[in-house]
Amino acid sequence: MHTRWKILPFMNGRFKMILHIMDQLPNAFFNVEVHELEEVFSGPSLVRLKGKVNPPLFVATLLHGNETTGILALQKLLKQYVDKELPRSLTLFIGNVEAAKFHQRKMPDQPDYNRIWSGPDSSHETLQEHVLAEKVMTTVSREGIFATIDIHNTSGWNPHHACVNVLNKENINLGGLFAQNLVYFTRPRGVLAKAFAEIGPAVTIEAGLPGDLFGVEHVVSFISRCLDLSSIPESVDNISELNLYHSVARLKVPGNSRVGFDRECNSTDFCFMSDLDALNFSELPENAVIGWRGNPNLKLSVKDESGREVGESFIYYEKEEIRLKRPVVPSMFTTDVQIVHQDCLGYFMERYALTGN
């Protein structure tokens, strides 16, 4: 039976937002292209699928409309259960189908769907997306949650990795089932996994570039494994092989700056290597060049987890070159100019030691 629940009227002159709640997947879901999902789900949707045991595994996907791996993986996995019962109940949140229609991370008049889960900060008004997120959390948590998985792609090359927002054994062990690289971060605020970590184990998984078939298979395997778990493992078999990083700084360009990705780029304020993302998860030494500055009046913004500007601790400018003041491990460096302006250039990380506890 399909049910729909209207949660919000018109707000601020924008479209009426409706959270759709369904008890089964529409048949059309299994064959539709990701950019056609709005024909199946006319807005953000919860799908509650019954399995042999409870509480449900909660899986979120398409918080960013151009990140397709989660949908492709769910289509492939759930085809296997059209005529048989899931080993565990599964609740899905299908996010920004409107942005998916246009192959965009988000629409120009929308907030980022992975920044709405802790409500507005003190300087911003409450948006209908914040209320949507609160309704999703209330509805999902009412039945209890076995674990939360938020599926994402990266806009530049990165090894597959899991992100945790609370450092505890359950989150580390859950993330370690997906990848040997784990990233701990507390900013940016408002991410889904951080909000759900207050309820139970929660991870964000980063499954490489959109459209990569290995990423789809990896996510299918991971979710299938999680559905078969009776509990989150007490330990990880390969803990000595796990790499835990702490994301300590976020790099942004000035909003009105011109950015290019070729050493020979002309008429840009900032220029970076065309394969900048190849540096992700590699150890960069002190004094390494990460880019060039064409406009000496502009600087990169480098902010720590508390939002403080810490650029002088991480980078310096030598003539046109942008150099590192200290060794770092970059992540999420992207060469997509739109993502650079909508979100960020990337992050700096430091290694954390993992113990058996």
VOBA-1610 file (N, C-alpha, C; in pm, whole numbers, padded with zeros to 5 digits, always signed):
BEGIN
Met+00085-00119+00000Met+00000+00000+00000Met+00088+00124+00000His+00058+00220-00083His+00134+00343-00090His+00059+00451-00014Thr+00127+00518+00076Thr+00064+00629+00147Thr+00148+00753+00129Arg+00082+00869+00135Arg+00153+00995+00120Arg+00116+01086+00235Trp+00211+01163+00279Trp+00192+01246+00397Trp+00239+01387+00367Lys+00149+01480+00364Lys+00188+01620+00340Lys+00233+01681+00471Ile+00353+01738+00472Ile+00404+01791+00598Ile+00417+01942+00600Leu+00413+02006+00483Leu+00436+02150+00483Leu+00351+02221+00379Pro+00300+02340+00411Pro+00235+02424+00311Pro+00341+02505+00237Phe+00295+02597+00152Phe+00389+02687+00087Phe+00466+02766+00192Met+00594+02786+00168Met+00677+02867+00257Met+00765+02957+00173Asn+00770+03082+00208Asn+00860+03178+00145Asn+00845+03182-00007Gly+00726+03153-00055Gly+00701+03163-00198Gly+00756+03047-00279Arg+00816+02948-00214Arg+00873+02835-00287Arg+00770+02723-00299Phe+00810+02614-00365Phe+00719+02504-00390Phe+00674+02440-00259Lys+00562+02372-00267Lys+00511+02300-00150Lys+00591+02171-00133Met+00651+02153-00017Met+00731+02034+00006Met+00647+01927+00074Ile+00653+01807+00019Ile+00577+01694+00071Ile+00674+01579+00096Leu+00663+01518+00212Leu+00735+01395+00239Leu+00643+01279+00208His+00682+01196+00113His+00602+01080+00075His+00651+00960+00154Ile+00559+00889+00214Ile+00593+00768+00289Ile+00526+00649+00222Met+00606+00551+00183Met+00557+00434+00111Met+00594+00307+00186Asp+00512+00205+00168Asp+00537+00076+00231Asp+00592-00027+00132Gln+00609+00013+00008Gln+00675-00073-00090Gln+00728+00016-00201Leu+00823-00038-00275Leu+00880+00037-00386Leu+00790+00026-00508Pro+00764+00137-00576Pro+00692+00128-00704Pro+00770+00042-00802Asn+00701-00036-00883Asn+00769-00122-00980Asn+00859-00044-01073Ala+00820+00079-01104Ala+00898+00160-01197Ala+01036+00194-01143Phe+01055+00184-01012Phe+01184+00220-00952Phe+01298+00138-01010Phe+01273+00012-01042Phe+01382-00078-01076Phe+01441-00053-01215Asn+01371+00016-01300Asn+01420+00036-01436Asn+01440+00182-01474Val+01406+00273-01385Val+01412+00414-01418Val+01556+00464-01411Glu+01590+00559-01497Glu+01720+00626-01486Glu+01716+00721-01367Val+01833+00747-01310Val+01837+00831-01189Val+01777+00969-01217His+01804+01025-01334His+01752+01158-01363His+01601+01158-01390Glu+01542+01039-01398Glu+01397+01028-01418Glu+01323+00993-01289Leu+01393+00991-01177Leu+01332+00947-01051Leu+01214+01033-01008Glu+01212+01160-01051Glu+01102+01247-01012Glu+00969+01197-01068Glu+00975+01112-01172Glu+00853+01052-01225Glu+00801+00940-01134Val+00889+00887-01049Val+00852+00779-00957Val+00827+00832-00817Phe+00917+00918-00772Phe+00904+00985-00642Phe+00892+01134-00670Ser+00777+01191-00649Ser+00757+01331-00686Ser+00816+01428-00585Gly+00892+01378-00493Gly+00961+01460-00395Gly+01038+01370-00300Pro+01097+01426-00196Pro+01169+01344-00097Pro+01077+01236-00041Ser+01128+01113-00031Ser+01042+00999+00004Ser+01109+00905+00102Leu+01028+00853+00193Leu+01067+00742+00280Leu+00999+00616+00229Val+01075+00508+00217Val+01019+00379+00177Val+01053+00279+00286Arg+00949+00221+00347Arg+00967+00129+00459Arg+00941-00014+00412Leu+01045-00093+00405Leu+01035-00230+00354Leu+01051-00327+00471Lys+00954-00415+00487Lys+00956-00509+00598Lys+01052-00624+00571Gly+01122-00665+00676Gly+01212-00779+00668Gly+01188-00876+00782Lys+01275-00975+00793Lys+01256-01081+00892Lys+01278-01031+01035Val+01368-00934+01052Val+01397-00886+01187Val+01394-00734+01189Asn+01375-00680+01306Asn+01379-00536+01331Asn+01484-00509+01439Pro+01525-00386+01461Pro+01481-00264+01392Pro+01541-00253+01253Pro+01487-00162+01172Pro+01533-00149+01034Pro+01673-00090+01021Leu+01740-00129+00914Leu+01857-00057+00866Leu+01806+00066+00792Phe+01863+00182+00819Phe+01821+00305+00752Phe+01928+00344+00652Val+01889+00359+00526Val+01980+00395+00418Val+01929+00521+00350Ala+02013+00623+00344Ala+01980+00747+00275Ala+02063+00758+00148Thr+02003+00811+00044Thr+02076+00830-00080Thr+02019+00948-00157Leu+02095+00996-00251Leu+02057+01107-00338Leu+02034+01237-00259Leu+02105+01256-00148Leu+02102+01388-00085Leu+02160+01491-00180His+02250+01446-00265His+02302+01529-00373His+02257+01468-00505Gly+02189+01547-00586Gly+02121+01494-00704Gly+02210+01439-00812Asn+02339+01473-00809Asn+02431+01423-00911Asn+02513+01304-00863Glu+02478+01248-00747Glu+02551+01134-00693Glu+02463+01010-00705Thr+02491+00931-00806Thr+02397+00829-00853Thr+02420+00689-00799Thr+02535+00663-00741Thr+02571+00526-00706Thr+02473+00463-00608Gly+02422+00540-00512Gly+02330+00484-00414Gly+02204+00428-00477Ile+02146+00503-00570Ile+02024+00456-00637Ile+02055+00333-00721Leu+02163+00336-00797Leu+02198+00222-00882Leu+02222+00097-00799Ala+02285+00114-00683Ala+02311-00001-00596Ala+02182-00056-00537Leu+02092+00033-00496Leu+01965-00013-00439Leu+01879-00082-00544Gln+01880-00030-00666Gln+01806-00097-00773Gln+01856-00240-00791Lys+01987-00255-00794Lys+02045-00388-00817Lys+02021-00481-00699Leu+02041-00431-00578Leu+02024-00514-00459Leu+01879-00557-00440Leu+01787-00462-00449Leu+01648-00490-00413Leu+01573-00568-00520Lys+01627-00574-00642Lys+01568-00664-00742Lys+01572-00808-00694Gln+01671-00840-00611Gln+01685-00977-00560Gln+01576-01011-00459Tyr+01507-00907-00408Tyr+01408-00929-00302Tyr+01266-00893-00345Val+01243-00888-00475Val+01107-00858-00523Val+01010-00966-00476Asp+01054-01091-00478Asp+00965-01202-00443Asp+01008-01276-00316Lys+01097-01216-00238Lys+01135-01280-00112Lys+01162-01174-00006Glu+01159-01219+00118Glu+01167-01127+00231Glu+01311-01084+00257Leu+01328-00958+00290Leu+01459-00907+00328Leu+01503-00970+00460Pro+01634-00991+00478Pro+01681-01048+00606Pro+01661-00953+00724Arg+01651-00825+00696Arg+01623-00724+00799Arg+01537-00616+00735Ser+01448-00557+00813Ser+01369-00444+00761Ser+01463-00333+00716Leu+01420-00261+00614Leu+01504-00159+00551Leu+01419-00035+00526Thr+01465+00078+00575Thr+01398+00205+00547Thr+01490+00289+00459Leu+01436+00337+00349Leu+01513+00418+00254Leu+01466+00562+00259Phe+01561+00654+00250Phe+01526+00794+00225Phe+01583+00832+00090Ile+01494+00864-00003Ile+01532+00909-00137Ile+01524+01061-00136Gly+01635+01129-00155Gly+01643+01271-00128Gly+01606+01364-00242Asn+01705+01425-00303Asn+01680+01540-00392Asn+01655+01496-00536Val+01535+01443-00561Val+01501+01397-00696Val+01488+01514-00793Glu+01456+01631-00742Glu+01445+01748-00830Glu+01581+01783-00888Ala+01684+01787-00804Ala+01819+01816-00853Ala+01870+01705-00944Ala+01831+01580-00913Ala+01874+01467-00997Ala+01824+01482-01140Lys+01707+01538-01156Lys+01650+01558-01290Lys+01742+01642-01376Phe+01815+01734-01314Phe+01903+01825-01388Phe+02050+01792-01367His+02078+01673-01311His+02215+01628-01289His+02294+01727-01204Gln+02228+01787-01106Gln+02291+01888-01021Gln+02302+01838-00878Arg+02403+01887-00808Arg+02416+01859-00665Arg+02293+01909-00591Lys+02253+02032-00619Lys+02133+02093-00562Lys+02084+02198-00659Met+01958+02240-00644Met+01905+02347-00726Met+01946+02482-00668Pro+01950+02586-00751Pro+01999+02716-00703Pro+01924+02771-00583Asp+01794+02741-00571Asp+01715+02796-00460Asp+01706+02701-00342Gln+01785+02594-00344Gln+01779+02494-00237Gln+01902+02502-00147Pro+01886+02464-00020Pro+02004+02437+00062Pro+02060+02301+00024Asp+02181+02275+00063Asp+02242+02144+00045Asp+02167+02043+00133Tyr+02118+01935+00072Tyr+02039+01836+00147Tyr+02123+01760+00250Asn+02253+01775+00246Asn+02335+01714+00352Asn+02391+01820+00446Arg+02317+01929+00461Arg+02353+02034+00558Arg+02230+02079+00637Ile+02123+02002+00633Ile+01994+02046+00690Ile+01954+01969+00815Trp+02038+01879+00863Trp+01993+01781+00962Trp+02013+01823+01107Ser+02064+01941+01130Ser+02074+01991+01268Ser+01999+02123+01282Gly+01910+02152+01188Gly+01836+02277+01192Gly+01921+02393+01143Pro+01864+02512+01135Pro+01940+02629+01088Pro+02037+02676+01195Asp+02147+02739+01152Asp+02232+02802+01252Asp+02171+02937+01289Ser+02230+03004+01384Ser+02169+03123+01443Ser+02154+03237+01344Ser+02230+03234+01235Ser+02227+03345+01140Ser+02134+03321+01022His+02066+03205+01020His+01980+03173+00907His+01839+03137+00954Glu+01743+03161+00866Glu+01605+03128+00897Glu+01580+02979+00882Thr+01474+02933+00944Thr+01433+02794+00930Thr+01368+02775+00793Leu+01422+02683+00715Leu+01369+02652+00583Leu+01280+02528+00591Gln+01199+02511+00489Gln+01113+02393+00487Gln+01195+02264+00480Glu+01317+02272+00425Glu+01402+02154+00423Glu+01447+02115+00564His+01464+02213+00653His+01497+02180+00792His+01381+02106+00858Val+01260+02150+00830Val+01142+02083+00887Val+01128+01943+00827Leu+01156+01931+00698Leu+01155+01799+00634Leu+01251+01705+00705Ala+01373+01752+00729Ala+01473+01667+00794Ala+01427+01624+00933Glu+01366+01716+01006Glu+01316+01683+01140Glu+01206+01577+01132Lys+01118+01588+01032Lys+01011+01490+01016Lys+01067+01353+00980Val+01169+01351+00895Val+01232+01224+00859Val+01291+01159+00984Met+01364+01237+01063Met+01427+01182+01183Met+01323+01130+01282Thr+01217+01207+01301Thr+01112+01165+01394Thr+01046+01036+01348Thr+01015+01028+01220Thr+00947+00911+01165Thr+01035+00787+01171Val+01160+00802+01131Val+01250+00687+01125Val+01287+00639+01265Ser+01314+00731+01355Ser+01359+00691+01489Ser+01247+00630+01572Arg+01122+00654+01533Arg+01009+00601+01609Arg+01012+00449+01615Glu+01057+00386+01508Glu+01062+00239+01503Glu+01196+00184+01549Gly+01289+00271+01584Gly+01423+00226+01617Gly+01506+00210+01490Ile+01637+00219+01503Ile+01727+00209+01389Ile+01841+00114+01424Phe+01863+00015+01340Phe+01976-00077+01359Phe+02107-00003+01335Ala+02113+00067+01223Ala+02230+00148+01187Ala+02189+00239+01072Thr+02264+00345+01053Thr+02238+00441+00945Thr+02354+00443+00848Ile+02320+00439+00719Ile+02420+00448+00612Ile+02374+00556+00515Asp+02458+00654+00493Asp+02430+00760+00395Asp+02527+00741+00280Ile+02474+00719+00159Ile+02556+00684+00043Ile+02587+00808-00040His+02715+00828-00069His+02757+00943-00148His+02860+00904-00252Asn+02877+00993-00349Asn+02989+00990-00442Asn+03076+01111-00417Thr+03197+01104-00467Thr+03287+01218-00461Thr+03294+01283-00599Ser+03319+01414-00601Ser+03325+01485-00729Ser+03463+01480-00792Gly+03563+01437-00715Gly+03697+01412-00766Gly+03738+01272-00727Trp+03854+01227-00778Trp+03898+01093-00744Trp+03934+01086-00597Asn+03880+00986-00528Asn+03916+00953-00390Asn+03905+00803-00375Pro+03989+00740-00295Pro+03964+00599-00265Pro+03833+00586-00188His+03768+00473-00202His+03646+00451-00124His+03679+00464+00024His+03593+00534+00097His+03617+00551+00240His+03485+00574+00312Ala+03489+00556+00442Ala+03373+00582+00527Ala+03404+00699+00618Cys+03301+00778+00647Cys+03316+00894+00736Cys+03234+00872+00862Val+03292+00909+00975Val+03222+00902+01103Val+03228+01039+01168Asn+03125+01071+01243Asn+03118+01201+01310Asn+03126+01190+01461Val+03115+01068+01510Val+03133+01039+01652Val+03232+00923+01661Leu+03340+00943+01737Leu+03441+00839+01749Leu+03400+00739+01857Asn+03344+00628+01814Asn+03317+00518+01906Asn+03336+00387+01831Lys+03340+00280+01908Lys+03372+00149+01850Lys+03271+00107+01745Glu+03143+00130+01769Glu+03040+00087+01675Glu+03055+00157+01540Asn+03076+00288+01542Asn+03090+00361+01416Asn+03216+00319+01341Ile+03326+00305+01414Ile+03451+00264+01351Ile+03437+00124+01290Asn+03376+00034+01365Asn+03362-00103+01315Asn+03265-00112+01197Leu+03158-00033+01201Leu+03066-00029+01088Leu+03135+00027+00965Gly+03205+00139+00980Gly+03277+00196+00867Gly+03385+00104+00814Gly+03450+00029+00905Gly+03555-00062+00863Gly+03506-00178+00780Leu+03376-00207+00786Leu+03319-00309+00699Leu+03313-00262+00554Phe+03316-00131+00534Phe+03308-00077+00398Phe+03446-00051+00338Ala+03537+00008+00415Ala+03665+00047+00358Ala+03771+00056+00466Gln+03897+00048+00424Gln+04007+00058+00522Gln+04041+00202+00554Asn+03994+00297+00474Asn+04015+00439+00502Asn+03892+00497+00570Leu+03911+00553+00689Leu+03803+00614+00766Leu+03839+00759+00794Val+03740+00846+00782Val+03761+00989+00807Val+03667+01034+00918Tyr+03725+01096+01020Tyr+03647+01153+01129Tyr+03638+01304+01109Phe+03516+01357+01109Phe+03500+01502+01100Phe+03378+01546+01178Thr+03380+01672+01221Thr+03266+01731+01291Thr+03208+01850+01216Arg+03278+01901+01116Arg+03230+02008+01030Arg+03245+01964+00886Pro+03158+02004+00794Pro+03051+02101+00813Pro+02938+02046+00900Arg+02860+02137+00956Arg+02749+02099+01041Arg+02629+02057+00955Gly+02536+01991+01019Gly+02410+01959+00951Gly+02412+01836+00863Val+02518+01753+00871Val+02520+01634+00787Val+02430+01526+00849Leu+02374+01443+00764Leu+02276+01344+00809Leu+02337+01245+00907Ala+02453+01190+00875Ala+02510+01086+00960Ala+02543+01137+01099Lys+02582+01263+01109Lys+02611+01318+01242Lys+02483+01326+01325Ala+02374+01368+01265Ala+02247+01376+01337Ala+02200+01238+01381Phe+02211+01139+01293Phe+02164+01005+01327Phe+02260+00930+01419Ala+02385+00978+01431Ala+02479+00916+01525Ala+02435+00936+01669Glu+02345+01031+01693Glu+02291+01050+01828Glu+02189+00942+01862Ile+02144+00868+01759Ile+02044+00763+01779Ile+02108+00625+01782Gly+02210+00605+01699Gly+02275+00475+01690Gly+02393+00482+01595Pro+02453+00368+01561Pro+02567+00367+01469Pro+02531+00434+01337Ala+02621+00517+01286Ala+02592+00591+01163Ala+02721+00623+01090Val+02721+00599+00960Val+02837+00630+00876Val+02790+00691+00744Thr+02876+00770+00687Thr+02863+00813+00547Thr+02962+00732+00468Ile+02919+00673+00357Ile+03014+00602+00272Ile+03033+00679+00143Glu+03159+00692+00104Glu+03197+00764-00017Glu+03246+00661-00117Ala+03166+00639-00223Ala+03187+00526-00313Ala+03244+00569-00447Gly+03339+00663-00446Gly+03406+00701-00568Gly+03321+00789-00657Leu+03358+00796-00783Leu+03291+00884-00879Leu+03156+00826-00922Pro+03058+00912-00952Pro+02930+00863-01002Pro+02949+00781-01131Gly+02873+00675-01143Gly+02877+00595-01264Gly+02982+00486-01265Asp+03068+00483-01164Asp+03172+00381-01158Asp+03110+00248-01115Leu+03124+00145-01198Leu+03057+00017-01172Leu+03110-00050-01047Phe+03240-00034-01020Phe+03295-00093-00898Phe+03230-00030-00775Gly+03205+00100-00781Gly+03138+00166-00670Gly+03000+00108-00643Val+02926+00083-00750Val+02792+00024-00736Val+02802-00114-00671Glu+02892-00197-00721Glu+02906-00333-00666Glu+02951-00329-00520His+03040-00236-00488His+03089-00225-00351His+02976-00188-00255Val+02891-00095-00296Val+02779-00054-00212Val+02678-00167-00198Val+02649-00237-00306Val+02558-00352-00299Val+02610-00453-00196Ser+02738-00484-00204Ser+02798-00581-00114Ser+02791-00534+00031Phe+02817-00406+00054Phe+02818-00352+00190Phe+02678-00353+00251Ile+02580-00304+00178Ile+02443-00301+00232Ile+02392-00442+00255Ser+02421-00532+00162Ser+02380-00671+00178Ser+02440-00731+00305Arg+02566-00700+00329Arg+02632-00751+00449Arg+02567-00693+00575Cys+02535-00565+00571Cys+02472-00502+00688Cys+02333-00559+00715Leu+02260-00591+00610Leu+02127-00651+00628Leu+02136-00789+00694Asp+02249-00856+00675Asp+02266-00990+00731Asp+02321-00988+00874Leu+02368-00873+00920Leu+02426-00865+01054Leu+02318-00880+01161Ser+02352-00951+01268Ser+02263-00955+01384Ser+02296-00843+01481Ser+02420-00794+01474Ser+02464-00681+01556Ser+02586-00620+01490Ile+02620-00499+01530Ile+02742-00437+01479Ile+02861-00513+01538Pro+02959-00549+01456Pro+03072-00629+01507Pro+03141-00563+01626Glu+03185-00647+01719Glu+03259-00598+01836Glu+03401-00557+01800Ser+03449-00611+01689Ser+03584-00577+01645Ser+03590-00590+01494Val+03695-00534+01437Val+03719-00542+01293Val+03837-00634+01271Asp+03822-00730+01180Asp+03928-00829+01158Asp+04060-00765+01117Asn+04052-00661+01036Asn+04173-00601+00979Asn+04205-00467+01043Ile+04188-00456+01175Ile+04205-00325+01238Ile+04344-00268+01215Ser+04445-00354+01202Ser+04581-00305+01178Ser+04595-00241+01041Glu+04501-00271+00951Glu+04506-00215+00816Glu+04418-00092+00800Leu+04340-00058+00904Leu+04254+00059+00895Leu+04336+00187+00908Asn+04302+00284+00827Asn+04364+00417+00834Asn+04258+00515+00881Leu+04278+00575+00998Leu+04184+00673+01050Leu+04243+00812+01036Tyr+04169+00899+00971Tyr+04212+01037+00950Tyr+04115+01132+01020His+04168+01244+01062His+04086+01349+01121His+04087+01468+01026Ser+03970+01507+00979Ser+03959+01623+00890Ser+03971+01750+00975Val+04078+01826+00954Val+04109+01939+01043Val+04087+02075+00979Ala+04072+02081+00848Ala+04055+02212+00784Ala+03983+02197+00651Arg+03904+02297+00617Arg+03825+02300+00494Arg+03868+02420+00411Leu+03895+02398+00283Leu+03945+02503+00195Leu+03834+02553+00104Lys+03816+02683+00102Lys+03717+02745+00014Lys+03783+02861-00061Val+03730+02888-00180Val+03775+03004-00257Val+03677+03118-00233Pro+03721+03243-00247Pro+03627+03354-00236Pro+03512+03338-00335Gly+03394+03379-00294Gly+03274+03354-00373Gly+03277+03411-00513Asn+03343+03524-00531Asn+03343+03589-00662Asn+03471+03561-00741Ser+03549+03465-00697Ser+03678+03440-00762Ser+03663+03352-00885Arg+03759+03363-00973Arg+03765+03281-01094Arg+03867+03170-01069Val+03826+03046-01097Val+03909+02930-01066Val+03932+02849-01192Gly+04055+02803-01210Gly+04088+02717-01324Gly+04169+02597-01279Phe+04177+02495-01367Phe+04248+02373-01333Phe+04341+02331-01447Asp+04442+02411-01467Asp+04545+02383-01566Asp+04658+02479-01536Arg+04780+02431-01531Arg+04892+02519-01495Arg+04902+02639-01588Glu+04853+02625-01708Glu+04860+02735-01804Glu+04734+02820-01806Cys+04642+02800-01709Cys+04516+02874-01714Cys+04542+03024-01704Asn+04470+03098-01784Asn+04486+03244-01791Asn+04365+03313-01732Ser+04386+03435-01686Ser+04277+03523-01639Ser+04196+03460-01526Thr+04262+03383-01440Thr+04194+03327-01323Thr+04260+03380-01197Asp+04182+03384-01090Asp+04236+03427-00962Asp+04314+03316-00894Phe+04268+03193-00914Phe+04337+03076-00859Phe+04348+02970-00966Cys+04461+02905-00970Cys+04486+02801-01069Cys+04541+02678-00997Phe+04486+02563-01031Phe+04531+02439-00968Phe+04561+02336-01077Met+04632+02231-01039Met+04666+02127-01134Met+04540+02061-01189Ser+04546+02022-01315Ser+04429+01960-01378Ser+04395+01826-01313Asp+04492+01764-01248Asp+04467+01637-01177Asp+04482+01656-01026Leu+04435+01769-00976Leu+04447+01799-00833Leu+04392+01687-00746Asp+04284+01623-00791Asp+04223+01518-00710Asp+04311+01394-00697Ala+04415+01384-00781Ala+04508+01271-00768Ala+04587+01277-00638Leu+04586+01394-00573Leu+04658+01410-00447Leu+04579+01355-00328Asn+04451+01328-00346Asn+04367+01288-00234Asn+04419+01163-00164Phe+04424+01169-00032Phe+04468+01061+00056Phe+04616+01027+00039Ser+04694+01120-00015Ser+04839+01103-00020Ser+04904+01196+00081Glu+05022+01160+00127Glu+05094+01241+00225Glu+05168+01352+00151Leu+05130+01477+00175Leu+05197+01590+00112Leu+05295+01651+00212Pro+05418+01677+00170Pro+05518+01730+00263Pro+05508+01881+00279Glu+05572+01931+00380Glu+05585+02075+00398Glu+05647+02137+00273Asn+05599+02254+00236Asn+05646+02332+00120Asn+05594+02280-00015Ala+05512+02176-00015Ala+05457+02127-00141Ala+05368+02234-00205Val+05374+02246-00338Val+05291+02341-00412Val+05156+02275-00440Ile+05047+02345-00402Ile+04914+02290-00432Ile+04839+02375-00535Gly+04896+02489-00576Gly+04829+02573-00674Gly+04901+02704-00693Trp+04836+02792-00769Trp+04894+02922-00800Trp+04787+03030-00785Arg+04831+03147-00747Arg+04739+03258-00726Arg+04768+03367-00828Gly+04666+03400-00909Gly+04681+03504-01009Gly+04646+03642-00959Asn+04569+03648-00851Asn+04526+03776-00794Asn+04581+03787-00652Pro+04684+03870-00631Pro+04746+03879-00497Pro+04655+03940-00391Asn+04542+03994-00432Asn+04449+04054-00336Asn+04352+03952-00275Leu+04355+03830-00326Leu+04263+03727-00277Leu+04341+03615-00207Lys+04275+03552-00110Lys+04334+03440-00039Lys+04234+03325-00030Leu+04288+03204-00024Leu+04202+03090+00007Leu+04158+03100+00152Ser+04035+03061+00179Ser+03987+03051+00316Ser+04012+02909+00366Val+04080+02899+00479Val+04107+02769+00540Val+04053+02775+00682Lys+03947+02700+00709Lys+03882+02708+00841Lys+03886+02573+00912Asp+03906+02580+01043Asp+03911+02457+01122Asp+03770+02415+01163Glu+03762+02316+01249Glu+03631+02259+01285Glu+03543+02355+01363Ser+03603+02453+01427Ser+03523+02550+01501Ser+03486+02670+01415Gly+03528+02668+01288Gly+03496+02779+01197Gly+03597+02891+01200Arg+03709+02873+01271Arg+03812+02977+01278Arg+03897+02975+01152Glu+03937+03091+01108Glu+04028+03102+00994Glu+04168+03063+01040Val+04226+02960+00976Val+04357+02908+01017Val+04451+02896+00898Gly+04423+02975+00794Gly+04504+02966+00674Gly+04652+02984+00698Glu+04689+03075+00788Glu+04830+03102+00812Glu+04901+02984+00877Ser+04826+02890+00933Ser+04886+02771+00992Ser+04910+02661+00890Phe+04844+02671+00774Phe+04850+02562+00677Phe+04916+02599+00545Ile+04898+02722+00497Ile+04950+02759+00365Ile+05021+02893+00370Tyr+05107+02914+00271Tyr+05167+03046+00252Tyr+05182+03070+00103Tyr+05202+03194+00067Tyr+05211+03234-00073Tyr+05354+03280-00102Glu+05414+03219-00201Glu+05550+03254-00244Glu+05545+03293-00390Lys+05548+03424-00414Lys+05520+03478-00548Lys+05381+03427-00589Glu+05371+03354-00700Glu+05239+03306-00742Glu+05202+03172-00679Glu+05297+03106-00618Glu+05273+02970-00570Glu+05197+02967-00437Ile+05110+02868-00424Ile+05042+02840-00298Ile+05108+02714-00241Arg+05175+02730-00126Arg+05255+02621-00069Arg+05205+02582+00070Leu+05237+02460+00109Leu+05199+02409+00241Leu+05300+02450+00347Lys+05251+02492+00462Lys+05337+02522+00576Lys+05369+02398+00658Arg+05292+02292+00641Arg+05307+02172+00722Arg+05261+02051+00642Pro+05303+01933+00679Pro+05256+01813+00609Pro+05106+01793+00632Val+05034+01753+00529Val+04892+01725+00540Val+04856+01609+00448Val+04737+01555+00470Val+04678+01456+00379Val+04550+01519+00324Pro+04546+01553+00196Pro+04423+01612+00140Pro+04316+01507+00114Ser+04192+01551+00118Ser+04081+01466+00076Ser+03977+01553+00008Met+03898+01490-00076Met+03786+01556-00143Met+03830+01672-00232Phe+03959+01685-00263Phe+03998+01784-00362Phe+03923+01753-00492Thr+03866+01855-00552Thr+03786+01837-00672Thr+03832+01932-00781Thr+03809+01894-00905Thr+03838+01983-01018Thr+03710+02030-01085Asp+03598+02014-01016Asp+03469+02061-01064Asp+03446+02202-01011Val+03455+02301-01099Val+03447+02441-01056Val+03315+02471-00986Gln+03206+02414-01035Gln+03076+02438-00972Gln+03075+02387-00828Ile+03130+02268-00805Ile+03136+02213-00670Ile+03228+02297-00582Val+03338+02346-00638Val+03430+02431-00562Val+03355+02551-00506His+03268+02611-00586His+03194+02729-00539His+03074+02692-00452Gln+03006+02582-00484Gln+02889+02542-00405Gln+02928+02487-00269Asp+03040+02416-00265Asp+03080+02347-00142Asp+03220+02392-00100Cys+03322+02329-00153Cys+03458+02367-00116Cys+03556+02306-00215Leu+03683+02350-00203Leu+03790+02294-00285Leu+03831+02156-00234Gly+03828+02139-00102Gly+03866+02013-00041Gly+03900+02031+00105Tyr+03962+01929+00162Tyr+03993+01926+00305Tyr+04138+01888+00329Phe+04190+01930+00444Phe+04318+01881+00494Phe+04291+01787+00610Met+04365+01676+00614Met+04346+01578+00720Met+04479+01549+00789Glu+04469+01491+00908Glu+04583+01438+00982Glu+04550+01296+01024Arg+04652+01214+01039Arg+04630+01076+01082Arg+04595+01069+01230Tyr+04506+00977+01263Tyr+04473+00944+01401Tyr+04518+00801+01427Ala+04564+00776+01547Ala+04602+00639+01584Ala+04478+00561+01625Leu+04472+00436+01582Leu+04363+00345+01621Leu+04416+00242+01718Thr+04341+00216+01823Thr+04377+00110+01917Thr+04268+00005+01916Gly+04293-00105+01981Gly+04194-00213+01987Gly+04067-00171+02058Asn+04073-00065+02137Asn+03955-00018+02210Asn+03876+00086+02134
//
